Amino acid sequence: MDKVVHILMYATFAFLCIWGYRKQFVSNGKDYQKRALRLTILISIAYGGLTELMQEFLVPTRTGDWFDFLSDALGTLLGVLVFYLFYRNKK
């Protein structure tokens, strides 16, 4: 259940990150779309990795977990995919 929460949180996070680009995404062409998708994926996965590292090294009562990080990355890709499916053909 813990991994499902990570996936849903990061899917929502990535979807909302790229949601901010939606007007530009629709009107600025394929180059902008690729850049927006890559930037959203990079930021979201980096944030997931950073939180796991902080848990491991800065919080004595918590530990970082590779599977949590993988769940974060999977959620990121899911959120971007959902956004892309909604906005790929909008003009």
HTML snippet that shows the backbone in 3Dmol.js (N, CA, C, O; Angstrom):
<script src="https://3Dmol.org/build/3Dmol-min.js"></script>
<div id="view" style="width:600px;height:400px;position:relative"></div>
<script>
const pdb = `
ATOM      1  N   MET A   1       0.823  -1.199   0.000  1.00  0.00           N
ATOM      2  CA  MET A   1       0.000   0.000   0.000  1.00  0.00           C
ATOM      3  C   MET A   1       0.868   1.263   0.000  1.00  0.00           C
ATOM      4  O   MET A   1       0.513   2.271  -0.611  1.00  0.00           O
ATOM      5  N   ASP A   2       1.995   1.194   0.685  1.00  0.00           N
ATOM      6  CA  ASP A   2       2.897   2.341   0.772  1.00  0.00           C
ATOM      7  C   ASP A   2       3.381   2.776  -0.609  1.00  0.00           C
ATOM      8  O   ASP A   2       3.488   3.972  -0.883  1.00  0.00           O
ATOM      9  N   LYS A   3       3.671   1.820  -1.468  1.00  0.00           N
ATOM     10  CA  LYS A   3       4.186   2.129  -2.816  1.00  0.00           C
ATOM     11  C   LYS A   3       3.104   2.759  -3.677  1.00  0.00           C
ATOM     12  O   LYS A   3       3.387   3.624  -4.506  1.00  0.00           O
ATOM     13  N   VAL A   4       1.860   2.324  -3.480  1.00  0.00           N
ATOM     14  CA  VAL A   4       0.745   2.902  -4.225  1.00  0.00           C
ATOM     15  C   VAL A   4       0.590   4.381  -3.868  1.00  0.00           C
ATOM     16  O   VAL A   4       0.300   5.205  -4.736  1.00  0.00           O
ATOM     17  N   VAL A   5       0.779   4.709  -2.613  1.00  0.00           N
ATOM     18  CA  VAL A   5       0.699   6.106  -2.177  1.00  0.00           C
ATOM     19  C   VAL A   5       1.787   6.927  -2.856  1.00  0.00           C
ATOM     20  O   VAL A   5       1.521   8.035  -3.320  1.00  0.00           O
ATOM     21  N   HIS A   6       2.998   6.407  -2.921  1.00  0.00           N
ATOM     22  CA  HIS A   6       4.087   7.108  -3.604  1.00  0.00           C
ATOM     23  C   HIS A   6       3.746   7.326  -5.082  1.00  0.00           C
ATOM     24  O   HIS A   6       3.948   8.416  -5.619  1.00  0.00           O
ATOM     25  N   ILE A   7       3.237   6.296  -5.721  1.00  0.00           N
ATOM     26  CA  ILE A   7       2.893   6.404  -7.139  1.00  0.00           C
ATOM     27  C   ILE A   7       1.827   7.474  -7.350  1.00  0.00           C
ATOM     28  O   ILE A   7       1.958   8.311  -8.243  1.00  0.00           O
ATOM     29  N   LEU A   8       0.784   7.453  -6.543  1.00  0.00           N
ATOM     30  CA  LEU A   8      -0.294   8.437  -6.692  1.00  0.00           C
ATOM     31  C   LEU A   8       0.170   9.857  -6.377  1.00  0.00           C
ATOM     32  O   LEU A   8      -0.219  10.807  -7.057  1.00  0.00           O
ATOM     33  N   MET A   9       0.998   9.999  -5.348  1.00  0.00           N
ATOM     34  CA  MET A   9       1.504  11.340  -5.006  1.00  0.00           C
ATOM     35  C   MET A   9       2.341  11.921  -6.132  1.00  0.00           C
ATOM     36  O   MET A   9       2.172  13.086  -6.494  1.00  0.00           O
ATOM     37  N   TYR A  10       3.234  11.127  -6.684  1.00  0.00           N
ATOM     38  CA  TYR A  10       4.117  11.639  -7.723  1.00  0.00           C
ATOM     39  C   TYR A  10       3.414  11.751  -9.074  1.00  0.00           C
ATOM     40  O   TYR A  10       3.796  12.588  -9.892  1.00  0.00           O
ATOM     41  N   ALA A  11       2.410  10.939  -9.324  1.00  0.00           N
ATOM     42  CA  ALA A  11       1.606  11.115 -10.534  1.00  0.00           C
ATOM     43  C   ALA A  11       0.879  12.456 -10.460  1.00  0.00           C
ATOM     44  O   ALA A  11       0.829  13.194 -11.444  1.00  0.00           O
ATOM     45  N   THR A  12       0.323  12.766  -9.304  1.00  0.00           N
ATOM     46  CA  THR A  12      -0.352  14.048  -9.112  1.00  0.00           C
ATOM     47  C   THR A  12       0.639  15.195  -9.208  1.00  0.00           C
ATOM     48  O   THR A  12       0.357  16.203  -9.856  1.00  0.00           O
ATOM     49  N   PHE A  13       1.790  15.055  -8.577  1.00  0.00           N
ATOM     50  CA  PHE A  13       2.823  16.101  -8.599  1.00  0.00           C
ATOM     51  C   PHE A  13       3.268  16.394 -10.032  1.00  0.00           C
ATOM     52  O   PHE A  13       3.330  17.555 -10.437  1.00  0.00           O
ATOM     53  N   ALA A  14       3.577  15.351 -10.797  1.00  0.00           N
ATOM     54  CA  ALA A  14       4.038  15.546 -12.178  1.00  0.00           C
ATOM     55  C   ALA A  14       2.923  16.117 -13.043  1.00  0.00           C
ATOM     56  O   ALA A  14       3.171  16.997 -13.867  1.00  0.00           O
ATOM     57  N   PHE A  15       1.704  15.631 -12.867  1.00  0.00           N
ATOM     58  CA  PHE A  15       0.582  16.156 -13.640  1.00  0.00           C
ATOM     59  C   PHE A  15       0.401  17.644 -13.378  1.00  0.00           C
ATOM     60  O   PHE A  15       0.207  18.421 -14.312  1.00  0.00           O
ATOM     61  N   LEU A  16       0.463  18.043 -12.117  1.00  0.00           N
ATOM     62  CA  LEU A  16       0.288  19.460 -11.785  1.00  0.00           C
ATOM     63  C   LEU A  16       1.469  20.313 -12.253  1.00  0.00           C
ATOM     64  O   LEU A  16       1.287  21.470 -12.633  1.00  0.00           O
ATOM     65  N   CYS A  17       2.673  19.747 -12.226  1.00  0.00           N
ATOM     66  CA  CYS A  17       3.834  20.483 -12.749  1.00  0.00           C
ATOM     67  C   CYS A  17       3.648  20.797 -14.223  1.00  0.00           C
ATOM     68  O   CYS A  17       3.838  21.938 -14.645  1.00  0.00           O
ATOM     69  N   ILE A  18       3.287  19.814 -14.993  1.00  0.00           N
ATOM     70  CA  ILE A  18       3.152  20.038 -16.433  1.00  0.00           C
ATOM     71  C   ILE A  18       1.849  20.767 -16.769  1.00  0.00           C
ATOM     72  O   ILE A  18       1.739  21.373 -17.835  1.00  0.00           O
ATOM     73  N   TRP A  19       0.881  20.717 -15.888  1.00  0.00           N
ATOM     74  CA  TRP A  19      -0.376  21.456 -16.075  1.00  0.00           C
ATOM     75  C   TRP A  19      -0.085  22.949 -16.228  1.00  0.00           C
ATOM     76  O   TRP A  19      -0.775  23.641 -16.976  1.00  0.00           O
ATOM     77  N   GLY A  20       0.923  23.444 -15.531  1.00  0.00           N
ATOM     78  CA  GLY A  20       1.306  24.854 -15.643  1.00  0.00           C
ATOM     79  C   GLY A  20       1.781  25.223 -17.040  1.00  0.00           C
ATOM     80  O   GLY A  20       1.759  26.398 -17.408  1.00  0.00           O
ATOM     81  N   TYR A  21       2.203  24.255 -17.809  1.00  0.00           N
ATOM     82  CA  TYR A  21       2.666  24.493 -19.180  1.00  0.00           C
ATOM     83  C   TYR A  21       1.558  24.289 -20.218  1.00  0.00           C
ATOM     84  O   TYR A  21       1.826  24.378 -21.416  1.00  0.00           O
ATOM     85  N   ARG A  22       0.337  24.019 -19.793  1.00  0.00           N
ATOM     86  CA  ARG A  22      -0.668  23.519 -20.730  1.00  0.00           C
ATOM     87  C   ARG A  22      -0.955  24.456 -21.899  1.00  0.00           C
ATOM     88  O   ARG A  22      -1.093  23.984 -23.027  1.00  0.00           O
ATOM     89  N   LYS A  23      -1.050  25.768 -21.670  1.00  0.00           N
ATOM     90  CA  LYS A  23      -1.322  26.675 -22.791  1.00  0.00           C
ATOM     91  C   LYS A  23      -0.163  26.695 -23.776  1.00  0.00           C
ATOM     92  O   LYS A  23      -0.369  26.651 -24.989  1.00  0.00           O
ATOM     93  N   GLN A  24       1.044  26.760 -23.255  1.00  0.00           N
ATOM     94  CA  GLN A  24       2.215  26.729 -24.118  1.00  0.00           C
ATOM     95  C   GLN A  24       2.350  25.365 -24.787  1.00  0.00           C
ATOM     96  O   GLN A  24       2.769  25.272 -25.941  1.00  0.00           O
ATOM     97  N   PHE A  25       1.998  24.320 -24.067  1.00  0.00           N
ATOM     98  CA  PHE A  25       2.099  22.953 -24.577  1.00  0.00           C
ATOM     99  C   PHE A  25       1.237  22.793 -25.825  1.00  0.00           C
ATOM    100  O   PHE A  25       1.646  22.169 -26.805  1.00  0.00           O
ATOM    101  N   VAL A  26       0.042  23.367 -25.772  1.00  0.00           N
ATOM    102  CA  VAL A  26      -0.894  23.231 -26.882  1.00  0.00           C
ATOM    103  C   VAL A  26      -0.480  24.092 -28.074  1.00  0.00           C
ATOM    104  O   VAL A  26      -0.630  23.664 -29.218  1.00  0.00           O
ATOM    105  N   SER A  27       0.035  25.289 -27.829  1.00  0.00           N
ATOM    106  CA  SER A  27       0.228  26.235 -28.930  1.00  0.00           C
ATOM    107  C   SER A  27       1.660  26.381 -29.433  1.00  0.00           C
ATOM    108  O   SER A  27       1.857  26.986 -30.487  1.00  0.00           O
ATOM    109  N   ASN A  28       2.667  25.864 -28.741  1.00  0.00           N
ATOM    110  CA  ASN A  28       4.048  26.154 -29.129  1.00  0.00           C
ATOM    111  C   ASN A  28       4.769  25.046 -29.875  1.00  0.00           C
ATOM    112  O   ASN A  28       5.970  25.171 -30.115  1.00  0.00           O
ATOM    113  N   GLY A  29       4.108  23.992 -30.245  1.00  0.00           N
ATOM    114  CA  GLY A  29       4.729  22.987 -31.103  1.00  0.00           C
ATOM    115  C   GLY A  29       5.467  21.879 -30.373  1.00  0.00           C
ATOM    116  O   GLY A  29       5.564  21.854 -29.146  1.00  0.00           O
ATOM    117  N   LYS A  30       5.983  20.962 -31.185  1.00  0.00           N
ATOM    118  CA  LYS A  30       6.597  19.727 -30.673  1.00  0.00           C
ATOM    119  C   LYS A  30       7.869  19.961 -29.858  1.00  0.00           C
ATOM    120  O   LYS A  30       8.087  19.279 -28.857  1.00  0.00           O
ATOM    121  N   ASP A  31       8.709  20.912 -30.267  1.00  0.00           N
ATOM    122  CA  ASP A  31       9.948  21.159 -29.509  1.00  0.00           C
ATOM    123  C   ASP A  31       9.635  21.593 -28.090  1.00  0.00           C
ATOM    124  O   ASP A  31      10.246  21.106 -27.138  1.00  0.00           O
ATOM    125  N   TYR A  32       8.688  22.505 -27.943  1.00  0.00           N
ATOM    126  CA  TYR A  32       8.305  22.960 -26.610  1.00  0.00           C
ATOM    127  C   TYR A  32       7.687  21.817 -25.805  1.00  0.00           C
ATOM    128  O   TYR A  32       7.958  21.684 -24.611  1.00  0.00           O
ATOM    129  N   GLN A  33       6.867  21.001 -26.444  1.00  0.00           N
ATOM    130  CA  GLN A  33       6.233  19.887 -25.748  1.00  0.00           C
ATOM    131  C   GLN A  33       7.277  18.925 -25.199  1.00  0.00           C
ATOM    132  O   GLN A  33       7.181  18.489 -24.051  1.00  0.00           O
ATOM    133  N   LYS A  34       8.270  18.594 -26.010  1.00  0.00           N
ATOM    134  CA  LYS A  34       9.330  17.690 -25.552  1.00  0.00           C
ATOM    135  C   LYS A  34      10.107  18.297 -24.397  1.00  0.00           C
ATOM    136  O   LYS A  34      10.425  17.605 -23.430  1.00  0.00           O
ATOM    137  N   ARG A  35      10.412  19.580 -24.489  1.00  0.00           N
ATOM    138  CA  ARG A  35      11.159  20.258 -23.426  1.00  0.00           C
ATOM    139  C   ARG A  35      10.352  20.271 -22.132  1.00  0.00           C
ATOM    140  O   ARG A  35      10.895  20.006 -21.059  1.00  0.00           O
ATOM    141  N   ALA A  36       9.063  20.579 -22.227  1.00  0.00           N
ATOM    142  CA  ALA A  36       8.200  20.620 -21.037  1.00  0.00           C
ATOM    143  C   ALA A  36       8.081  19.242 -20.396  1.00  0.00           C
ATOM    144  O   ALA A  36       8.126  19.120 -19.171  1.00  0.00           O
ATOM    145  N   LEU A  37       7.931  18.209 -21.212  1.00  0.00           N
ATOM    146  CA  LEU A  37       7.843  16.851 -20.679  1.00  0.00           C
ATOM    147  C   LEU A  37       9.143  16.443 -19.998  1.00  0.00           C
ATOM    148  O   LEU A  37       9.126  15.891 -18.898  1.00  0.00           O
ATOM    149  N   ARG A  38      10.270  16.713 -20.652  1.00  0.00           N
ATOM    150  CA  ARG A  38      11.572  16.355 -20.056  1.00  0.00           C
ATOM    151  C   ARG A  38      11.827  17.107 -18.758  1.00  0.00           C
ATOM    152  O   ARG A  38      12.292  16.519 -17.781  1.00  0.00           O
ATOM    153  N   LEU A  39      11.525  18.400 -18.739  1.00  0.00           N
ATOM    154  CA  LEU A  39      11.758  19.198 -17.536  1.00  0.00           C
ATOM    155  C   LEU A  39      10.892  18.704 -16.379  1.00  0.00           C
ATOM    156  O   LEU A  39      11.365  18.602 -15.247  1.00  0.00           O
ATOM    157  N   THR A  40       9.647  18.404 -16.658  1.00  0.00           N
ATOM    158  CA  THR A  40       8.751  17.893 -15.615  1.00  0.00           C
ATOM    159  C   THR A  40       9.253  16.559 -15.070  1.00  0.00           C
ATOM    160  O   THR A  40       9.265  16.348 -13.857  1.00  0.00           O
ATOM    161  N   ILE A  41       9.663  15.668 -15.953  1.00  0.00           N
ATOM    162  CA  ILE A  41      10.177  14.361 -15.515  1.00  0.00           C
ATOM    163  C   ILE A  41      11.444  14.545 -14.689  1.00  0.00           C
ATOM    164  O   ILE A  41      11.594  13.923 -13.637  1.00  0.00           O
ATOM    165  N   LEU A  42      12.339  15.376 -15.147  1.00  0.00           N
ATOM    166  CA  LEU A  42      13.592  15.615 -14.431  1.00  0.00           C
ATOM    167  C   LEU A  42      13.342  16.186 -13.036  1.00  0.00           C
ATOM    168  O   LEU A  42      13.902  15.696 -12.056  1.00  0.00           O
ATOM    169  N   ILE A  43      12.518  17.205 -12.946  1.00  0.00           N
ATOM    170  CA  ILE A  43      12.243  17.839 -11.650  1.00  0.00           C
ATOM    171  C   ILE A  43      11.578  16.856 -10.693  1.00  0.00           C
ATOM    172  O   ILE A  43      11.969  16.755  -9.531  1.00  0.00           O
ATOM    173  N   SER A  44      10.593  16.146 -11.169  1.00  0.00           N
ATOM    174  CA  SER A  44       9.844  15.246 -10.299  1.00  0.00           C
ATOM    175  C   SER A  44      10.691  14.072  -9.806  1.00  0.00           C
ATOM    176  O   SER A  44      10.645  13.724  -8.625  1.00  0.00           O
ATOM    177  N   ILE A  45      11.457  13.465 -10.701  1.00  0.00           N
ATOM    178  CA  ILE A  45      12.296  12.338 -10.283  1.00  0.00           C
ATOM    179  C   ILE A  45      13.429  12.816  -9.374  1.00  0.00           C
ATOM    180  O   ILE A  45      13.771  12.139  -8.405  1.00  0.00           O
ATOM    181  N   ALA A  46      14.007  13.968  -9.677  1.00  0.00           N
ATOM    182  CA  ALA A  46      15.055  14.519  -8.815  1.00  0.00           C
ATOM    183  C   ALA A  46      14.504  14.822  -7.419  1.00  0.00           C
ATOM    184  O   ALA A  46      15.176  14.578  -6.416  1.00  0.00           O
ATOM    185  N   TYR A  47      13.300  15.344  -7.360  1.00  0.00           N
ATOM    186  CA  TYR A  47      12.676  15.635  -6.070  1.00  0.00           C
ATOM    187  C   TYR A  47      12.445  14.342  -5.278  1.00  0.00           C
ATOM    188  O   TYR A  47      12.681  14.299  -4.071  1.00  0.00           O
ATOM    189  N   GLY A  48      11.987  13.300  -5.958  1.00  0.00           N
ATOM    190  CA  GLY A  48      11.798  12.004  -5.290  1.00  0.00           C
ATOM    191  C   GLY A  48      13.103  11.451  -4.758  1.00  0.00           C
ATOM    192  O   GLY A  48      13.155  10.954  -3.633  1.00  0.00           O
ATOM    193  N   GLY A  49      14.161  11.531  -5.556  1.00  0.00           N
ATOM    194  CA  GLY A  49      15.475  11.066  -5.109  1.00  0.00           C
ATOM    195  C   GLY A  49      16.004  11.874  -3.947  1.00  0.00           C
ATOM    196  O   GLY A  49      16.558  11.324  -2.996  1.00  0.00           O
ATOM    197  N   LEU A  50      15.832  13.183  -4.026  1.00  0.00           N
ATOM    198  CA  LEU A  50      16.302  14.056  -2.955  1.00  0.00           C
ATOM    199  C   LEU A  50      15.583  13.769  -1.642  1.00  0.00           C
ATOM    200  O   LEU A  50      16.211  13.754  -0.584  1.00  0.00           O
ATOM    201  N   THR A  51      14.277  13.541  -1.699  1.00  0.00           N
ATOM    202  CA  THR A  51      13.557  13.245  -0.450  1.00  0.00           C
ATOM    203  C   THR A  51      14.011  11.917   0.157  1.00  0.00           C
ATOM    204  O   THR A  51      14.094  11.788   1.378  1.00  0.00           O
ATOM    205  N   GLU A  52      14.306  10.933  -0.691  1.00  0.00           N
ATOM    206  CA  GLU A  52      14.803   9.656  -0.159  1.00  0.00           C
ATOM    207  C   GLU A  52      16.194   9.816   0.459  1.00  0.00           C
ATOM    208  O   GLU A  52      16.482   9.228   1.501  1.00  0.00           O
ATOM    209  N   LEU A  53      17.045  10.601  -0.174  1.00  0.00           N
ATOM    210  CA  LEU A  53      18.376  10.861   0.392  1.00  0.00           C
ATOM    211  C   LEU A  53      18.277  11.616   1.714  1.00  0.00           C
ATOM    212  O   LEU A  53      18.997  11.308   2.663  1.00  0.00           O
ATOM    213  N   MET A  54      17.392  12.597   1.777  1.00  0.00           N
ATOM    214  CA  MET A  54      17.223  13.349   3.027  1.00  0.00           C
ATOM    215  C   MET A  54      16.709  12.442   4.136  1.00  0.00           C
ATOM    216  O   MET A  54      17.145  12.558   5.281  1.00  0.00           O
ATOM    217  N   GLN A  55      15.789  11.544   3.811  1.00  0.00           N
ATOM    218  CA  GLN A  55      15.307  10.610   4.823  1.00  0.00           C
ATOM    219  C   GLN A  55      16.436   9.715   5.337  1.00  0.00           C
ATOM    220  O   GLN A  55      16.523   9.431   6.532  1.00  0.00           O
ATOM    221  N   GLU A  56      17.291   9.281   4.427  1.00  0.00           N
ATOM    222  CA  GLU A  56      18.382   8.374   4.799  1.00  0.00           C
ATOM    223  C   GLU A  56      19.434   9.063   5.655  1.00  0.00           C
ATOM    224  O   GLU A  56      19.905   8.492   6.639  1.00  0.00           O
ATOM    225  N   PHE A  57      19.804  10.281   5.292  1.00  0.00           N
ATOM    226  CA  PHE A  57      20.964  10.919   5.925  1.00  0.00           C
ATOM    227  C   PHE A  57      20.639  12.038   6.914  1.00  0.00           C
ATOM    228  O   PHE A  57      21.501  12.408   7.712  1.00  0.00           O
ATOM    229  N   LEU A  58      19.440  12.579   6.888  1.00  0.00           N
ATOM    230  CA  LEU A  58      19.148  13.723   7.749  1.00  0.00           C
ATOM    231  C   LEU A  58      18.101  13.460   8.826  1.00  0.00           C
ATOM    232  O   LEU A  58      18.026  14.209   9.801  1.00  0.00           O
ATOM    233  N   VAL A  59      17.302  12.425   8.673  1.00  0.00           N
ATOM    234  CA  VAL A  59      16.238  12.146   9.634  1.00  0.00           C
ATOM    235  C   VAL A  59      16.557  10.833  10.336  1.00  0.00           C
ATOM    236  O   VAL A  59      16.488   9.767   9.725  1.00  0.00           O
ATOM    237  N   PRO A  60      16.905  10.906  11.613  1.00  0.00           N
ATOM    238  CA  PRO A  60      17.347   9.703  12.327  1.00  0.00           C
ATOM    239  C   PRO A  60      16.303   8.588  12.400  1.00  0.00           C
ATOM    240  O   PRO A  60      16.664   7.413  12.467  1.00  0.00           O
ATOM    241  N   THR A  61      15.039   8.932  12.387  1.00  0.00           N
ATOM    242  CA  THR A  61      13.992   7.913  12.541  1.00  0.00           C
ATOM    243  C   THR A  61      13.470   7.375  11.214  1.00  0.00           C
ATOM    244  O   THR A  61      12.557   6.549  11.203  1.00  0.00           O
ATOM    245  N   ARG A  62      14.031   7.829  10.098  1.00  0.00           N
ATOM    246  CA  ARG A  62      13.574   7.390   8.772  1.00  0.00           C
ATOM    247  C   ARG A  62      14.731   6.808   7.978  1.00  0.00           C
ATOM    248  O   ARG A  62      15.898   7.087   8.253  1.00  0.00           O
ATOM    249  N   THR A  63      14.388   6.001   6.998  1.00  0.00           N
ATOM    250  CA  THR A  63      15.412   5.476   6.094  1.00  0.00           C
ATOM    251  C   THR A  63      14.959   5.688   4.652  1.00  0.00           C
ATOM    252  O   THR A  63      13.769   5.631   4.344  1.00  0.00           O
ATOM    253  N   GLY A  64      15.920   5.930   3.788  1.00  0.00           N
ATOM    254  CA  GLY A  64      15.628   6.019   2.363  1.00  0.00           C
ATOM    255  C   GLY A  64      15.388   4.627   1.806  1.00  0.00           C
ATOM    256  O   GLY A  64      15.915   3.644   2.325  1.00  0.00           O
ATOM    257  N   ASP A  65      14.603   4.547   0.763  1.00  0.00           N
ATOM    258  CA  ASP A  65      14.255   3.246   0.203  1.00  0.00           C
ATOM    259  C   ASP A  65      14.273   3.334  -1.324  1.00  0.00           C
ATOM    260  O   ASP A  65      13.615   4.192  -1.913  1.00  0.00           O
ATOM    261  N   TRP A  66      15.033   2.439  -1.956  1.00  0.00           N
ATOM    262  CA  TRP A  66      15.112   2.416  -3.419  1.00  0.00           C
ATOM    263  C   TRP A  66      13.751   2.140  -4.042  1.00  0.00           C
ATOM    264  O   TRP A  66      13.426   2.698  -5.089  1.00  0.00           O
ATOM    265  N   PHE A  67      12.961   1.292  -3.415  1.00  0.00           N
ATOM    266  CA  PHE A  67      11.652   0.978  -3.969  1.00  0.00           C
ATOM    267  C   PHE A  67      10.702   2.172  -3.885  1.00  0.00           C
ATOM    268  O   PHE A  67       9.847   2.348  -4.753  1.00  0.00           O
ATOM    269  N   ASP A  68      10.850   2.993  -2.840  1.00  0.00           N
ATOM    270  CA  ASP A  68      10.079   4.234  -2.781  1.00  0.00           C
ATOM    271  C   ASP A  68      10.494   5.159  -3.928  1.00  0.00           C
ATOM    272  O   ASP A  68       9.647   5.780  -4.571  1.00  0.00           O
ATOM    273  N   PHE A  69      11.786   5.244  -4.174  1.00  0.00           N
ATOM    274  CA  PHE A  69      12.282   6.074  -5.272  1.00  0.00           C
ATOM    275  C   PHE A  69      11.750   5.564  -6.619  1.00  0.00           C
ATOM    276  O   PHE A  69      11.325   6.355  -7.462  1.00  0.00           O
ATOM    277  N   LEU A  70      11.776   4.256  -6.813  1.00  0.00           N
ATOM    278  CA  LEU A  70      11.238   3.689  -8.055  1.00  0.00           C
ATOM    279  C   LEU A  70       9.738   3.938  -8.180  1.00  0.00           C
ATOM    280  O   LEU A  70       9.235   4.168  -9.280  1.00  0.00           O
ATOM    281  N   SER A  71       9.030   3.893  -7.067  1.00  0.00           N
ATOM    282  CA  SER A  71       7.605   4.209  -7.081  1.00  0.00           C
ATOM    283  C   SER A  71       7.378   5.673  -7.435  1.00  0.00           C
ATOM    284  O   SER A  71       6.441   6.006  -8.160  1.00  0.00           O
ATOM    285  N   ASP A  72       8.245   6.548  -6.916  1.00  0.00           N
ATOM    286  CA  ASP A  72       8.162   7.972  -7.260  1.00  0.00           C
ATOM    287  C   ASP A  72       8.365   8.176  -8.764  1.00  0.00           C
ATOM    288  O   ASP A  72       7.627   8.926  -9.402  1.00  0.00           O
ATOM    289  N   ALA A  73       9.370   7.501  -9.318  1.00  0.00           N
ATOM    290  CA  ALA A  73       9.657   7.623 -10.747  1.00  0.00           C
ATOM    291  C   ALA A  73       8.506   7.065 -11.586  1.00  0.00           C
ATOM    292  O   ALA A  73       8.129   7.658 -12.597  1.00  0.00           O
ATOM    293  N   LEU A  74       7.957   5.943 -11.174  1.00  0.00           N
ATOM    294  CA  LEU A  74       6.826   5.361 -11.891  1.00  0.00           C
ATOM    295  C   LEU A  74       5.618   6.291 -11.841  1.00  0.00           C
ATOM    296  O   LEU A  74       4.932   6.478 -12.846  1.00  0.00           O
ATOM    297  N   GLY A  75       5.364   6.863 -10.686  1.00  0.00           N
ATOM    298  CA  GLY A  75       4.266   7.826 -10.552  1.00  0.00           C
ATOM    299  C   GLY A  75       4.474   9.045 -11.428  1.00  0.00           C
ATOM    300  O   GLY A  75       3.527   9.559 -12.023  1.00  0.00           O
ATOM    301  N   THR A  76       5.717   9.510 -11.506  1.00  0.00           N
ATOM    302  CA  THR A  76       6.040  10.643 -12.371  1.00  0.00           C
ATOM    303  C   THR A  76       5.684  10.325 -13.817  1.00  0.00           C
ATOM    304  O   THR A  76       5.020  11.112 -14.491  1.00  0.00           O
ATOM    305  N   LEU A  77       6.125   9.177 -14.281  1.00  0.00           N
ATOM    306  CA  LEU A  77       5.843   8.791 -15.661  1.00  0.00           C
ATOM    307  C   LEU A  77       4.345   8.617 -15.899  1.00  0.00           C
ATOM    308  O   LEU A  77       3.846   8.959 -16.971  1.00  0.00           O
ATOM    309  N   LEU A  78       3.634   8.095 -14.922  1.00  0.00           N
ATOM    310  CA  LEU A  78       2.190   7.943 -15.034  1.00  0.00           C
ATOM    311  C   LEU A  78       1.501   9.304 -15.143  1.00  0.00           C
ATOM    312  O   LEU A  78       0.620   9.489 -15.982  1.00  0.00           O
ATOM    313  N   GLY A  79       1.903  10.254 -14.295  1.00  0.00           N
ATOM    314  CA  GLY A  79       1.300  11.591 -14.337  1.00  0.00           C
ATOM    315  C   GLY A  79       1.545  12.304 -15.658  1.00  0.00           C
ATOM    316  O   GLY A  79       0.648  12.951 -16.197  1.00  0.00           O
ATOM    317  N   VAL A  80       2.766  12.182 -16.177  1.00  0.00           N
ATOM    318  CA  VAL A  80       3.096  12.791 -17.465  1.00  0.00           C
ATOM    319  C   VAL A  80       2.309  12.110 -18.587  1.00  0.00           C
ATOM    320  O   VAL A  80       1.826  12.778 -19.501  1.00  0.00           O
ATOM    321  N   LEU A  81       2.182  10.788 -18.518  1.00  0.00           N
ATOM    322  CA  LEU A  81       1.437  10.054 -19.532  1.00  0.00           C
ATOM    323  C   LEU A  81      -0.031  10.475 -19.547  1.00  0.00           C
ATOM    324  O   LEU A  81      -0.603  10.691 -20.615  1.00  0.00           O
ATOM    325  N   VAL A  82      -0.630  10.589 -18.388  1.00  0.00           N
ATOM    326  CA  VAL A  82      -2.035  11.002 -18.307  1.00  0.00           C
ATOM    327  C   VAL A  82      -2.203  12.399 -18.902  1.00  0.00           C
ATOM    328  O   VAL A  82      -3.128  12.635 -19.680  1.00  0.00           O
ATOM    329  N   PHE A  83      -1.315  13.322 -18.540  1.00  0.00           N
ATOM    330  CA  PHE A  83      -1.386  14.668 -19.105  1.00  0.00           C
ATOM    331  C   PHE A  83      -1.237  14.620 -20.618  1.00  0.00           C
ATOM    332  O   PHE A  83      -2.018  15.238 -21.342  1.00  0.00           O
ATOM    333  N   TYR A  84      -0.239  13.892 -21.095  1.00  0.00           N
ATOM    334  CA  TYR A  84       0.025  13.811 -22.527  1.00  0.00           C
ATOM    335  C   TYR A  84      -1.169  13.244 -23.285  1.00  0.00           C
ATOM    336  O   TYR A  84      -1.500  13.730 -24.367  1.00  0.00           O
ATOM    337  N   LEU A  85      -1.817  12.226 -22.736  1.00  0.00           N
ATOM    338  CA  LEU A  85      -2.980  11.636 -23.392  1.00  0.00           C
ATOM    339  C   LEU A  85      -4.126  12.634 -23.511  1.00  0.00           C
ATOM    340  O   LEU A  85      -4.869  12.603 -24.492  1.00  0.00           O
ATOM    341  N   PHE A  86      -4.280  13.517 -22.527  1.00  0.00           N
ATOM    342  CA  PHE A  86      -5.333  14.524 -22.582  1.00  0.00           C
ATOM    343  C   PHE A  86      -5.011  15.664 -23.545  1.00  0.00           C
ATOM    344  O   PHE A  86      -5.911  16.185 -24.205  1.00  0.00           O
ATOM    345  N   TYR A  87      -3.741  16.057 -23.633  1.00  0.00           N
ATOM    346  CA  TYR A  87      -3.390  17.270 -24.350  1.00  0.00           C
ATOM    347  C   TYR A  87      -2.634  17.078 -25.660  1.00  0.00           C
ATOM    348  O   TYR A  87      -2.253  18.070 -26.282  1.00  0.00           O
ATOM    349  N   ARG A  88      -2.405  15.868 -26.097  1.00  0.00           N
ATOM    350  CA  ARG A  88      -1.592  15.659 -27.290  1.00  0.00           C
ATOM    351  C   ARG A  88      -2.234  16.187 -28.562  1.00  0.00           C
ATOM    352  O   ARG A  88      -1.519  16.626 -29.463  1.00  0.00           O
ATOM    353  N   ASN A  89      -3.556  16.160 -28.669  1.00  0.00           N
ATOM    354  CA  ASN A  89      -4.215  16.588 -29.904  1.00  0.00           C
ATOM    355  C   ASN A  89      -4.998  17.887 -29.763  1.00  0.00           C
ATOM    356  O   ASN A  89      -5.726  18.259 -30.684  1.00  0.00           O
ATOM    357  N   LYS A  90      -4.875  18.570 -28.669  1.00  0.00           N
ATOM    358  CA  LYS A  90      -5.620  19.828 -28.462  1.00  0.00           C
ATOM    359  C   LYS A  90      -4.955  20.941 -29.251  1.00  0.00           C
ATOM    360  O   LYS A  90      -3.729  21.028 -29.310  1.00  0.00           O
ATOM    361  N   LYS A  91      -5.749  21.766 -29.840  1.00  0.00           N
ATOM    362  CA  LYS A  91      -5.242  22.946 -30.562  1.00  0.00           C
ATOM    363  C   LYS A  91      -6.128  24.125 -30.299  1.00  0.00           C
ATOM    364  O   LYS A  91      -5.875  25.214 -30.814  1.00  0.00           O
TER     365      LYS A  91
END
`;
const viewer = $3Dmol.createViewer("view");
viewer.addModel(pdb, "pdb");
viewer.setStyle({}, {cartoon: {color: "spectrum"}});
viewer.zoomTo();
viewer.render();
</script>
